[in-house]
């Protein structure tokens, strides 16, 4: 177990150090010879782990290694790991272990967010980059909104809109709100358009807003867009006929 932990730490250090990343990178071997290796090749050649045949054993090693990484200086861990990297006789290390371990260390954007509501929706979207109509969940936090849409068990949209900062993320790719509009919608829209739609709030400063018995409607036509935006209980409808953009949300029963 000790040798497994040692080599896992070495593997973790390869993933975290920034000196070796997926792709090619230079490093010095224990003999002082410089060579080009990928993270996966280095793992297979120098970072063996004992074949236990038990998933829980690997998980326990990973958790313990992560705990040590947080407590000890990186140079100390690297020195110990390199001196014992060939202790185990068989190699079963995989590059995915490095990626998973490093991912666990990254702070989540939801870590300090308080969930307010979580509801299922039928989501229909048509933009310059994608078009779909599937079910998903909209989770509203105190500082952000996360909209996830699924089709046949796969995520077709994972969008996170910050309510206190100037960013919108689609998957792992983040952009400013204006940059998001330029890429997916149109740069003529105000930066707050998407977050207002997801919260069923008036857009464009409430221009041409007409209240209904339950909800409201806005019709706004300019040289840049031709918008019809309607809100009623459990429903959001946004259509820009000029730019061929549609966003529809229909709340589903839990």
Backbone bond lengths (Angstrom), bond angles and torsions (degrees), N, CA, C in turn:
res aa  C-N    CA-C-N  psi(-1)  N-CA   C-N-CA  omega(-1)  CA-C   N-CA-C  phi
1 X - - - 1.469 - - 1.530 110.06 -
2 X 1.355 116.55 -36.77 1.453 120.36 -177.95 1.526 111.18 -66.75
3 X 1.359 114.99 -41.73 1.457 118.39 179.74 1.516 110.97 -68.48
4 X 1.340 117.19 -37.08 1.459 121.68 177.84 1.517 110.25 -62.15
5 X 1.345 115.73 -44.53 1.458 120.49 179.55 1.515 110.45 -62.49
6 X 1.345 116.20 -42.01 1.467 120.64 -178.01 1.519 111.31 -61.05
7 X 1.337 115.36 -47.55 1.457 117.84 -177.21 1.514 111.62 -72.39
8 X 1.334 117.49 -29.37 1.470 118.98 177.44 1.517 109.95 -66.45
9 X 1.347 115.92 -37.91 1.467 120.02 177.04 1.517 109.28 -61.83
10 X 1.336 116.10 -40.72 1.457 119.42 178.21 1.515 110.71 -61.16
11 X 1.329 115.69 -44.14 1.457 120.50 177.52 1.516 111.59 -61.60
12 X 1.312 115.98 -41.64 1.459 121.08 178.96 1.515 110.72 -62.70
13 X 1.359 115.70 -40.68 1.452 119.70 -179.70 1.521 111.73 -65.17
14 X 1.337 115.91 -33.98 1.456 119.27 176.95 1.510 110.28 -61.89
15 X 1.342 116.08 -42.13 1.462 120.46 -179.14 1.497 112.72 -71.38
16 X 1.356 118.38 -32.02 1.465 121.45 -171.72 1.526 113.45 -95.07
17 X 1.336 118.39 -23.83 1.454 120.17 -167.28 1.517 113.12 -68.41
18 X 1.323 117.44 -24.12 1.458 118.95 -177.52 1.511 111.33 86.12
19 X 1.374 118.18 -12.52 1.449 121.00 177.96 1.512 110.26 -80.58
20 X 1.314 116.68 -29.09 1.453 121.04 179.20 1.508 107.61 -127.71
21 X 1.303 116.50 119.46 1.450 122.24 179.32 1.509 107.09 -129.41
22 X 1.369 116.76 165.87 1.459 117.57 176.43 1.517 110.22 -51.95
23 X 1.307 117.29 125.84 1.451 122.52 -170.55 1.500 108.28 115.59
24 X 1.337 119.04 -165.32 1.450 120.68 -176.28 1.509 111.23 -95.78
25 X 1.321 114.77 146.14 1.454 120.37 -179.29 1.509 108.97 -154.57
26 X 1.344 117.73 147.84 1.457 122.15 179.53 1.509 110.36 -87.36
27 X 1.359 117.00 142.17 1.451 122.36 174.81 1.506 107.84 -153.56
28 X 1.331 118.06 162.18 1.449 122.79 175.80 1.504 110.08 -101.08
29 X 1.325 116.72 134.70 1.452 120.67 177.75 1.514 109.22 -80.39
30 X 1.348 116.47 176.40 1.464 120.32 -179.79 1.521 111.39 -65.95
31 X 1.335 117.32 -16.84 1.458 120.86 178.28 1.516 111.96 -93.26
32 X 1.331 116.14 -1.04 1.452 120.84 177.86 1.510 113.86 87.81
33 X 1.339 117.85 4.24 1.453 121.27 -179.03 1.517 109.59 -86.78
34 X 1.329 117.20 127.69 1.460 120.86 -179.91 1.517 109.20 -83.12
35 X 1.347 116.60 136.39 1.452 120.22 179.85 1.517 110.05 -146.98
36 X 1.338 115.31 161.69 1.459 121.65 176.95 1.522 108.72 -99.00
37 X 1.324 117.01 123.66 1.460 120.59 178.88 1.509 109.88 -141.48
38 X 1.322 116.04 154.31 1.457 120.16 171.45 1.511 108.18 -89.29
39 X 1.335 116.01 163.71 1.463 119.67 179.56 1.521 110.80 -60.36
40 X 1.321 116.41 -38.77 1.463 119.87 -177.59 1.523 110.66 -69.89
41 X 1.360 116.77 -42.36 1.460 119.66 179.28 1.520 110.83 -63.80
42 X 1.338 116.54 -42.54 1.455 120.12 179.23 1.524 111.31 -61.30
43 X 1.351 115.21 -39.18 1.459 119.42 178.66 1.519 111.12 -62.77
44 X 1.321 115.98 -44.23 1.459 119.30 -177.25 1.524 112.02 -69.03
45 X 1.347 116.91 -32.72 1.454 120.51 -176.42 1.530 113.26 -83.99
46 X 1.321 117.63 -36.74 1.461 120.24 -169.14 1.513 116.67 -125.92
47 X 1.330 118.47 -6.07 1.453 119.55 -175.07 1.522 111.57 -122.65
48 X 1.331 117.43 68.19 1.463 120.27 -177.69 1.509 112.43 -75.43
49 X 1.337 115.84 153.96 1.457 122.03 173.83 1.514 107.42 -134.74
50 X 1.313 118.91 146.30 1.459 122.12 -177.88 1.522 110.45 -67.85
51 X 1.323 116.64 138.33 1.466 121.35 176.76 1.520 109.46 -79.60
52 X 1.319 116.04 100.84 1.468 119.08 -178.95 1.515 111.48 -92.76
53 X 1.342 116.54 -24.69 1.456 119.61 -178.43 1.513 112.44 77.81
54 X 1.345 117.90 5.18 1.453 121.18 -178.34 1.521 109.51 -123.27
55 X 1.316 116.59 124.60 1.458 121.33 -178.93 1.516 111.10 -63.37
56 X 1.344 116.49 -38.11 1.459 118.81 -177.29 1.518 112.18 -64.44
57 X 1.357 117.57 -28.65 1.457 120.71 178.70 1.518 110.34 -66.52
58 X 1.331 117.06 -43.93 1.451 121.48 178.25 1.518 111.14 -64.39
59 X 1.336 116.47 -40.05 1.456 120.49 179.48 1.522 111.10 -63.64
60 X 1.339 116.85 -40.78 1.464 119.64 -179.48 1.520 110.99 -66.39
61 X 1.341 116.40 -37.43 1.464 120.37 177.35 1.517 110.21 -63.43
62 X 1.336 115.08 -44.15 1.466 119.90 -178.29 1.526 111.70 -61.29
63 X 1.334 115.95 -46.19 1.463 120.40 -178.49 1.524 110.95 -63.69
64 X 1.341 115.60 -41.95 1.463 119.11 -179.11 1.525 110.72 -67.37
65 X 1.334 116.32 -39.29 1.458 120.07 178.72 1.520 111.56 -63.13
66 X 1.329 116.24 -43.04 1.462 120.23 178.67 1.518 111.58 -61.89
67 X 1.328 116.13 -38.21 1.458 120.35 179.04 1.518 111.12 -64.45
68 X 1.347 116.43 -39.77 1.461 120.45 -179.97 1.514 111.03 -68.92
69 X 1.335 116.46 -40.11 1.461 120.51 179.40 1.520 111.40 -57.96
70 X 1.346 116.17 -37.70 1.466 120.19 -179.07 1.527 112.25 -71.58
71 X 1.337 116.93 -23.42 1.461 120.52 -172.96 1.530 113.32 -98.85
72 X 1.332 118.71 -32.77 1.456 120.80 -173.07 1.533 111.42 -105.94
73 X 1.332 117.29 152.39 1.458 121.13 176.97 1.524 110.89 -61.71
74 X 1.313 116.67 145.78 1.461 120.67 -176.62 1.521 112.53 -61.18
75 X 1.325 118.26 -40.65 1.459 121.07 -178.48 1.522 111.21 -61.89
76 X 1.334 115.80 -39.72 1.465 119.97 -179.71 1.524 110.61 -64.42
77 X 1.329 116.68 -44.35 1.470 121.14 -179.82 1.520 110.25 -64.17
78 X 1.339 117.43 -43.27 1.455 120.74 -178.38 1.523 110.94 -63.75
79 X 1.321 117.03 -39.44 1.452 120.96 -179.48 1.519 111.28 -63.47
80 X 1.342 116.01 -45.58 1.460 120.46 179.17 1.515 110.92 -65.42
81 X 1.333 116.31 -43.19 1.453 120.79 -177.30 1.526 112.06 -63.60
82 X 1.347 116.76 -44.00 1.458 120.25 -178.01 1.518 112.09 -66.91
83 X 1.325 117.27 -33.88 1.458 120.47 -179.04 1.521 112.60 -73.62
84 X 1.338 117.35 -16.61 1.462 121.17 -177.99 1.525 113.18 -124.01
85 X 1.320 116.21 15.94 1.460 119.42 -171.28 1.519 114.10 -64.63
86 X 1.333 117.95 -21.92 1.463 120.02 -177.88 1.518 111.85 -109.10
87 X 1.325 117.39 25.49 1.459 120.71 -176.39 1.516 112.57 -67.78
88 X 1.327 117.73 -40.92 1.471 120.40 -178.48 1.521 110.27 -85.31
89 X 1.326 118.27 146.44 1.465 121.91 -174.07 1.523 114.87 -79.40
90 X 1.325 118.76 -21.46 1.461 120.68 -174.74 1.518 110.93 -123.16
91 X 1.316 116.73 147.38 1.467 122.02 -176.39 1.517 110.46 -109.54
92 X 1.341 116.18 121.32 1.461 120.78 175.58 1.523 110.55 -131.25
93 X 1.352 116.84 14.24 1.466 120.21 -178.27 1.516 110.46 -68.63
94 X 1.325 116.55 142.50 1.456 122.74 179.01 1.519 109.71 -128.06
95 X 1.324 116.70 148.97 1.457 121.36 -179.77 1.519 111.65 -62.20
96 X 1.354 115.79 -30.10 1.458 119.41 -178.93 1.520 111.90 -63.04
97 X 1.344 117.46 -28.77 1.463 120.90 179.31 1.525 109.34 -64.19
98 X 1.331 115.29 -41.56 1.473 119.63 178.36 1.511 109.98 -61.24
99 X 1.345 116.20 -49.00 1.458 120.31 -177.15 1.518 111.44 -61.12
100 X 1.337 116.55 -41.39 1.461 120.44 -179.00 1.518 110.83 -66.57
101 X 1.333 116.18 -42.15 1.461 120.22 -178.80 1.523 111.52 -66.35
102 X 1.337 116.22 -41.63 1.468 120.01 179.20 1.514 110.14 -66.25
103 X 1.350 116.90 -38.66 1.463 121.33 -179.38 1.518 110.41 -61.96
104 X 1.340 117.56 -35.57 1.455 120.60 -179.04 1.527 111.57 -66.67
105 X 1.337 116.28 -25.66 1.460 119.50 -178.99 1.528 112.64 -81.72
106 X 1.343 117.16 -20.00 1.450 120.03 -178.27 1.526 110.41 -70.91
107 X 1.321 118.04 135.04 1.472 119.59 178.15 1.516 111.14 -69.50
108 X 1.310 117.57 134.46 1.456 122.06 179.20 1.513 110.38 -79.02
109 X 1.346 116.47 142.40 1.463 119.95 178.18 1.526 110.87 -69.83
110 X 1.357 116.77 -11.52 1.457 121.20 178.15 1.533 112.03 -97.70
111 X 1.337 116.87 -1.93 1.467 120.95 -173.10 1.524 112.30 -59.06
112 X 1.327 117.21 -39.22 1.467 120.84 -177.06 1.530 111.11 -110.93
113 X 1.331 116.15 26.19 1.460 121.06 -179.75 1.526 110.36 -106.87
114 X 1.309 115.77 141.30 1.470 120.83 179.33 1.526 109.55 -104.13
115 X 1.330 115.95 119.55 1.460 120.78 -179.13 1.528 110.31 -70.57
116 X 1.329 115.88 128.43 1.464 121.26 -179.68 1.525 110.36 -101.71
117 X 1.338 116.95 -51.88 1.470 120.40 178.39 1.523 109.63 -141.30
118 X 1.337 115.35 153.54 1.463 121.80 175.31 1.526 107.48 -143.54
119 X 1.325 116.79 117.39 1.462 120.63 -175.40 1.526 111.67 -138.78
120 X 1.340 116.65 146.27 1.467 120.63 175.88 1.527 110.75 -79.56
121 X 1.330 115.76 146.47 1.470 120.77 -179.30 1.529 110.57 -141.15
122 X 1.301 114.95 151.84 1.462 120.72 163.44 1.521 104.95 -91.12
123 X 1.328 116.22 120.72 1.458 121.01 -173.17 1.526 109.69 -116.42
124 X 1.310 115.63 126.25 1.466 121.47 174.94 1.519 108.20 -120.79
125 X 1.318 116.19 125.04 1.462 120.61 179.44 1.519 110.72 -137.33
126 X 1.316 114.58 138.39 1.458 120.90 173.10 1.520 107.16 -136.91
127 X 1.333 116.14 114.98 1.456 121.48 -178.92 1.525 108.85 -130.77
128 X 1.335 116.14 -171.02 1.459 120.20 178.04 1.523 112.23 -70.13
129 X 1.336 117.29 -20.00 1.460 120.97 -173.44 1.522 114.66 -111.37
130 X 1.328 118.44 -24.35 1.456 119.25 -178.25 1.523 110.98 -154.66
131 X 1.337 114.88 162.54 1.463 121.57 176.40 1.523 108.04 -149.15
132 X 1.324 117.25 131.39 1.458 121.34 179.04 1.522 109.23 -162.07
133 X 1.322 115.32 165.00 1.459 122.59 174.26 1.522 107.02 -147.49
134 X 1.334 115.73 97.23 1.464 121.48 -174.86 1.527 109.77 -146.10
135 X 1.315 115.35 175.80 1.466 120.77 179.92 1.523 111.16 -91.44
136 X 1.311 115.27 155.60 1.458 119.64 179.45 1.508 111.27 -168.08
137 X 1.329 115.58 -166.49 1.456 122.04 -179.64 1.518 109.92 -128.54
138 X 1.332 115.36 139.87 1.450 120.61 171.85 1.519 108.19 -114.31
139 X 1.332 114.50 117.21 1.456 121.25 179.50 1.525 108.89 -107.46
140 X 1.323 116.35 118.71 1.457 121.08 -179.70 1.524 109.28 -104.15
141 X 1.325 115.13 120.77 1.458 122.46 177.92 1.522 109.00 -105.15
142 X 1.330 115.48 176.41 1.457 118.78 179.75 1.519 112.64 -70.32
143 X 1.340 117.43 -21.54 1.465 120.00 -176.46 1.531 114.17 -128.19
144 X 1.340 117.68 1.69 1.454 119.64 178.81 1.531 111.21 -162.15
145 X 1.322 115.43 166.00 1.465 122.29 175.62 1.525 108.00 -124.50
146 X 1.318 116.48 131.70 1.460 121.16 178.26 1.535 108.79 -118.95
147 X 1.329 115.40 122.03 1.462 121.43 178.80 1.522 108.82 -115.93
148 X 1.327 116.30 118.40 1.457 121.74 177.93 1.521 109.41 -117.90
149 X 1.327 116.41 130.76 1.458 122.17 -179.58 1.527 108.61 -123.61
150 X 1.335 116.09 136.97 1.462 121.31 -175.08 1.525 110.73 -121.60
151 X 1.320 115.27 146.43 1.458 122.07 173.78 1.520 108.45 -137.87
152 X 1.320 116.64 117.41 1.461 122.96 -178.65 1.530 111.59 54.25
153 X 1.320 114.60 42.02 1.459 120.50 176.50 1.512 115.21 81.18
154 X 1.336 118.46 -0.76 1.461 121.30 -179.87 1.525 110.14 -112.38
155 X 1.328 115.32 146.47 1.463 120.97 179.90 1.528 109.33 -76.81
156 X 1.318 116.84 120.25 1.467 120.76 176.12 1.530 111.36 -99.92
157 X 1.333 115.77 -17.65 1.468 120.08 175.91 1.516 109.68 -152.45
158 X 1.309 116.54 128.57 1.466 122.95 172.88 1.526 106.29 -132.55
159 X 1.321 115.52 92.33 1.464 121.24 -173.43 1.523 110.50 -113.47
160 X 1.316 115.34 130.82 1.459 121.36 178.76 1.527 108.88 -121.62
161 X 1.328 115.42 121.92 1.467 121.64 -177.94 1.519 108.96 -111.96
162 X 1.311 116.76 119.87 1.459 120.99 178.53 1.526 110.30 -76.22
163 X 1.329 116.57 137.55 1.457 121.08 178.85 1.525 112.16 -97.21
164 X 1.329 116.35 -13.42 1.467 120.29 -177.32 1.523 112.59 -118.88
165 X 1.340 116.51 -11.25 1.457 120.84 179.11 1.523 109.90 -126.12
166 X 1.311 116.27 170.05 1.461 120.79 -176.12 1.525 111.02 -97.20
167 X 1.343 116.91 69.06 1.453 118.37 177.06 1.529 111.77 -154.30
168 X 1.322 114.01 148.56 1.464 123.43 172.42 1.521 106.43 -131.31
169 X 1.336 116.36 130.29 1.459 120.76 -179.99 1.521 109.77 -113.52
170 X 1.314 116.12 135.74 1.459 122.82 171.70 1.516 106.10 -116.41
171 X 1.334 115.88 108.50 1.457 119.54 -170.03 1.511 109.06 65.70
172 X 1.328 117.43 -127.31 1.463 122.06 179.50 1.519 112.54 -97.30
173 X 1.334 116.80 -0.45 1.457 120.72 -179.16 1.525 110.18 -96.25
174 X 1.315 116.12 121.97 1.467 121.28 -177.71 1.526 110.47 -113.42
175 X 1.321 115.03 151.99 1.458 121.25 179.63 1.517 108.13 -148.96
176 X 1.327 116.73 166.52 1.462 119.39 171.82 1.523 107.65 -68.43
177 X 1.319 117.07 163.30 1.463 120.06 -179.84 1.530 111.03 -65.26
178 X 1.320 116.05 -37.02 1.465 119.24 176.91 1.535 110.22 -68.05
179 X 1.337 116.26 -40.02 1.455 120.72 178.09 1.520 111.78 -63.92
180 X 1.344 116.35 -38.39 1.469 120.58 176.60 1.528 110.00 -61.87
181 X 1.341 116.75 -46.38 1.470 120.37 179.17 1.528 111.21 -58.92
182 X 1.325 116.87 -43.70 1.461 120.45 -179.98 1.525 111.73 -62.82
183 X 1.347 116.60 -38.57 1.462 121.17 -175.90 1.519 112.35 -77.33
184 X 1.343 117.08 -45.17 1.461 120.97 -172.31 1.533 114.32 -104.52
185 X 1.327 117.44 -28.17 1.471 120.71 -174.56 1.526 108.96 -119.55
186 X 1.324 116.69 -104.89 1.462 122.00 172.91 1.523 108.45 -152.78
187 X 1.312 116.21 143.05 1.454 120.94 -179.12 1.515 113.38 -67.36
188 X 1.329 117.32 -9.27 1.464 121.09 178.98 1.521 112.28 -74.75
189 X 1.335 117.72 -17.72 1.459 120.88 179.82 1.529 111.11 -74.34
190 X 1.334 117.55 150.06 1.467 119.85 173.17 1.531 109.90 -68.59
191 X 1.314 117.10 154.88 1.463 121.84 -176.15 1.529 112.73 -60.90
192 X 1.327 117.72 -27.80 1.467 121.39 -174.83 1.534 113.26 -88.85
193 X 1.323 117.72 5.37 1.466 120.12 -173.45 1.533 112.45 -57.85
194 X 1.324 118.07 -51.64 1.467 121.20 -173.85 1.523 111.44 -64.30
195 X 1.324 117.65 -45.58 1.465 119.35 -178.67 1.533 111.17 -65.27
196 X 1.336 117.43 -34.22 1.470 119.97 177.07 1.523 111.66 -67.95
197 X 1.320 116.88 -40.02 1.468 120.31 177.91 1.524 110.27 -63.44
198 X 1.332 117.39 -46.29 1.467 120.73 -178.82 1.529 112.35 -65.03
199 X 1.336 116.97 -23.44 1.463 120.63 178.35 1.530 112.55 -100.01
200 X 1.329 116.70 7.24 1.477 122.05 -179.64 1.524 112.29 58.10
201 X 1.328 116.44 39.07 1.457 121.85 179.73 1.530 110.10 -104.16
202 X 1.333 118.49 159.06 1.460 120.96 175.96 1.532 110.92 -59.46
203 X 1.320 117.07 149.89 1.462 122.05 178.70 1.523 110.07 -111.76
204 X 1.329 115.44 166.23 1.471 122.20 177.46 1.530 112.40 50.01
205 X 1.324 115.53 42.74 1.461 120.71 176.26 1.514 114.10 68.02
206 X 1.336 117.30 20.90 1.463 120.54 179.15 1.516 113.93 77.16
207 X 1.337 117.36 20.15 1.467 121.44 -177.86 1.529 111.45 -61.51
208 X 1.334 116.79 134.02 1.477 124.65 178.32 1.532 112.99 56.83
209 X 1.305 116.93 30.01 1.471 120.57 -177.95 1.529 110.91 -75.35
210 X 1.317 115.23 131.14 1.463 121.56 175.43 1.529 108.50 -123.94
211 X 1.327 115.62 121.52 1.460 119.95 -178.84 1.515 110.61 -78.84
212 X 1.326 115.68 142.70 1.454 122.47 175.05 1.525 108.08 -111.97
213 X 1.311 117.57 177.91 1.468 119.98 179.70 1.528 110.66 -60.07
214 X 1.334 115.98 -36.11 1.466 121.27 176.01 1.521 108.45 -138.22
215 X 1.329 115.38 94.21 1.458 120.25 179.68 1.512 112.62 113.64
216 X 1.340 116.21 -156.85 1.466 120.90 -179.77 1.526 108.99 -159.86
217 X 1.335 115.23 169.67 1.457 121.65 178.09 1.525 109.28 -140.26
218 X 1.352 116.45 144.65 1.455 122.59 175.53 1.524 108.91 -131.39
219 X 1.339 115.30 132.36 1.458 120.98 173.58 1.515 107.04 -124.25
220 X 1.338 115.22 117.87 1.461 120.34 -173.60 1.528 108.64 -132.00
221 X 1.330 116.14 119.30 1.464 120.61 -179.85 1.525 109.19 -122.43
222 X 1.326 115.60 125.27 1.462 122.92 176.77 1.532 107.14 -137.99
223 X 1.334 117.72 175.11 1.476 119.05 175.69 1.530 113.09 -61.79
224 X 1.351 117.51 -21.87 1.467 121.28 -177.11 1.532 113.99 -92.24
225 X 1.329 118.20 -26.11 1.466 120.30 -177.08 1.529 111.30 -158.50
226 X 1.351 113.90 160.74 1.476 121.24 176.83 1.527 106.40 -132.95
227 X 1.338 115.23 93.82 1.465 121.02 -168.84 1.525 112.31 -104.05
228 X 1.328 114.39 136.31 1.463 122.10 165.93 1.527 106.14 -122.41
229 X 1.332 115.39 120.75 1.463 121.12 -174.79 1.520 108.38 -130.67
230 X 1.329 115.74 120.76 1.456 120.14 -174.96 1.530 110.74 -132.69
231 X 1.339 114.74 135.50 1.455 121.67 178.06 1.528 109.48 -124.00
232 X 1.322 117.07 127.75 1.460 121.77 170.64 1.524 107.35 -144.82
233 X 1.333 119.58 164.24 1.466 121.72 -170.42 1.529 114.23 -47.21
234 X 1.327 115.36 119.55 1.457 121.81 177.31 1.514 114.95 77.31
235 X 1.340 118.00 7.00 1.467 120.40 -175.65 1.525 112.40 -139.40
236 X 1.328 113.93 143.46 1.467 121.91 174.29 1.523 107.57 -131.80
237 X 1.329 116.32 131.41 1.466 120.08 179.28 1.529 108.26 -133.02
238 X 1.334 115.97 120.72 1.461 121.42 177.36 1.520 107.81 -132.32
239 X 1.355 115.33 126.63 1.465 119.86 176.78 1.521 109.58 -140.30
240 X 1.327 113.76 130.26 1.462 120.65 174.16 1.527 106.74 -114.92
241 X 1.325 116.34 100.46 1.459 121.21 -175.07 1.523 112.39 -66.04
242 X 1.324 117.67 -31.07 1.467 120.80 -177.71 1.531 111.70 -71.06
243 X 1.343 116.35 -38.37 1.472 120.75 -177.92 1.530 113.31 -102.36
244 X 1.337 116.38 2.98 1.462 122.10 177.16 1.536 111.54 57.32
245 X 1.331 115.57 50.59 1.463 122.25 -179.40 1.523 109.43 -119.64
246 X 1.335 116.01 132.83 1.465 121.49 179.52 1.528 109.33 -133.32
247 X 1.332 115.74 134.18 1.468 121.96 172.06 1.527 107.11 -134.49
248 X 1.331 116.19 115.91 1.468 120.92 178.30 1.516 109.68 -127.99
249 X 1.336 115.34 133.71 1.455 122.11 178.14 1.523 108.67 -127.72
250 X 1.321 116.29 126.69 1.464 120.21 175.98 1.524 109.02 -127.07
251 X 1.316 114.69 116.31 1.476 120.27 -177.23 1.526 110.44 -66.74
252 X 1.347 115.84 134.11 1.461 122.13 -179.77 1.524 110.01 -105.19
253 X 1.319 117.14 155.03 1.472 119.10 176.81 1.520 111.05 -67.47
254 X 1.311 117.43 143.58 1.466 121.38 -179.48 1.525 110.79 -75.16
